[in-house]
Amino acid sequence: MPVFEIAGLILLAGLGWFWLDSLKARDAAIQAARQACGAEDMQLLDDTVSIASLKPARDDDGHLMLARVYTFEFSDTGDNRRRGSVALLGNDVSLINIGPRLVH
């Protein structure tokens, strides 16, 4: 097999891994957003998240991983849209931000 074909196969395998890893991370972010909204008696709007940031980062053991930040929208009154975020390191949730809760 020529070197070009081997490099192409390695590139395709890498892209496939990245796509599958991104799907797992997105599912983890959706689940975390649902749980955070449910715990605070808020409604997750559109039942989805969107990627806001993707960069390499190191975990506590020094291993290189992908750090992702997903944003989502939720409602605390049913008449508004507020923005929250979920930060992941690898596929583990490291931070959920739903901002300060307004008390009426």
KAURKA-V17917 format. One record per run of one state. SS is the DSSP state (~ for helix, > for strand, _ for the rest). FROM is the first residue (numbers start at 1). TO is the last residue. Records with the same first field share a line. If there is no record, write none. Layout:
SS=FROM-TO + FROM-TO
This chain:
_=1-2 + 40-42 + 59-63 + 76-81 + 90-91 + 98-104
~=3-39
>=43-58 + 64-75 + 82-89 + 92-97
